[in-house]
Structure formats: C-alpha cells, structure tokens
Amino acid sequence: MDAFIESVPTKVKPQTPALYALPDILARGKFSKSHLYNMMERGQFPKPALVLGSRFTRWDEEVDCWFADAPAWIAAHSNVAA
C-alpha cells in the first residue's frame, strides 16, 4: 500500500489558460484598453479569438506569440502589399 501512495503525484502542474480575458491582456502588456484596441485596428495585435457580445471577448495563445516577439508577429501578419 505504501508503494502506491508514493507513486501518486502530490502536486498537479497548473496549465496555462487556453483563453485570456481582457484584464489578463492589459495587466500583462501594461497598456490601456484603448491602446490595445487601437493596435488591433492597425493590425499590430491579435484580434479576440472568441467574441460573445460586446462585453465578452477572449484571446487565445496567439497572444503568447505576440508577447514573445511583437515585431516578428506584426511582420508575419501585416496585410501591406509590397
């Protein structure tokens, strides 16, 4: 019985959230809501992956890519024709 108890993990590794709420994005980026929406309008920030009305928006893991390397994300997602 003791061998079974020792093999059971005591801590479960927390998973990163699949979807981020607006307060999560604002706190992580340290910018205002209006700045965030201006960047989205210019194509410089990912748009929400889930929109259920005007007061419920969620972003997916694409935000992690933006925070890891914003200039590369903007270059990869720019719609400017050369």
C-alpha positions as CSV (number, residue, x, y, z in Angstrom):
1,M,0.0,0.0,0.0
2,D,2.8,2.4,0.8
3,A,4.3,2.0,-2.7
4,F,1.0,3.0,-4.2
5,I,0.8,6.2,-2.1
6,E,4.4,7.1,-3.0
7,S,3.6,6.8,-6.7
8,V,0.7,9.2,-6.7
9,P,1.8,12.8,-7.5
10,T,1.2,15.2,-4.7
11,K,1.2,18.4,-6.9
12,V,-0.5,18.9,-10.1
13,K,1.2,21.2,-12.6
14,P,-1.1,24.1,-13.4
15,Q,-1.9,24.5,-17.1
16,T,-1.7,27.8,-18.8
17,P,-5.2,29.2,-19.6
18,A,-6.5,28.4,-23.1
19,L,-8.2,31.7,-23.3
20,Y,-7.2,35.1,-21.9
21,A,-9.7,37.8,-20.7
22,L,-9.2,41.5,-21.3
23,P,-7.9,42.2,-17.8
24,D,-5.2,39.5,-18.3
25,I,-4.0,41.1,-21.5
26,L,-4.0,44.6,-20.0
27,A,-2.1,43.5,-17.0
28,R,0.4,41.5,-19.0
29,G,1.0,44.3,-21.5
30,K,0.8,47.2,-19.1
31,F,-1.2,49.3,-21.6
32,S,-4.7,50.8,-21.6
33,K,-7.7,49.2,-23.2
34,S,-7.9,52.0,-25.8
35,H,-4.3,51.4,-26.8
36,L,-5.0,47.7,-27.1
37,Y,-8.0,48.3,-29.4
38,N,-6.0,50.8,-31.5
39,M,-3.3,48.2,-32.0
40,M,-5.8,45.6,-33.1
41,E,-7.4,48.1,-35.5
42,R,-3.9,48.7,-37.1
43,G,-3.2,45.0,-37.3
44,Q,-0.5,45.2,-34.6
45,F,-2.1,42.9,-32.1
46,P,-4.2,39.7,-32.4
47,K,-7.9,40.1,-32.5
48,P,-10.0,38.2,-30.0
49,A,-10.5,34.5,-30.9
50,L,-13.9,34.4,-29.2
51,V,-16.4,37.2,-29.1
52,L,-19.8,36.6,-27.5
53,G,-21.3,40.0,-27.4
54,S,-19.7,43.4,-26.7
55,R,-18.7,42.5,-23.1
56,F,-17.3,39.0,-23.5
57,T,-14.1,38.6,-25.5
58,R,-11.3,36.1,-25.1
59,W,-7.9,35.8,-26.8
60,D,-6.1,32.5,-27.5
61,E,-2.5,31.5,-27.4
62,E,-1.6,33.7,-30.3
63,V,-1.2,36.5,-27.7
64,D,1.7,34.5,-26.2
65,C,3.4,34.7,-29.6
66,W,2.8,38.4,-29.7
67,F,4.3,38.9,-26.2
68,A,7.3,36.7,-27.1
69,D,8.2,38.7,-30.2
70,A,5.8,41.5,-31.2
71,P,7.8,42.9,-34.2
72,A,8.0,39.4,-35.7
73,W,4.3,38.8,-35.1
74,I,3.4,42.2,-36.7
75,A,5.7,41.4,-39.7
76,A,4.1,38.0,-40.2
77,H,0.6,39.3,-40.0
78,S,0.9,42.6,-41.9
79,N,-1.6,43.0,-44.8
80,V,0.5,45.6,-46.6
81,A,1.1,44.7,-50.2
82,A,4.6,45.4,-51.4
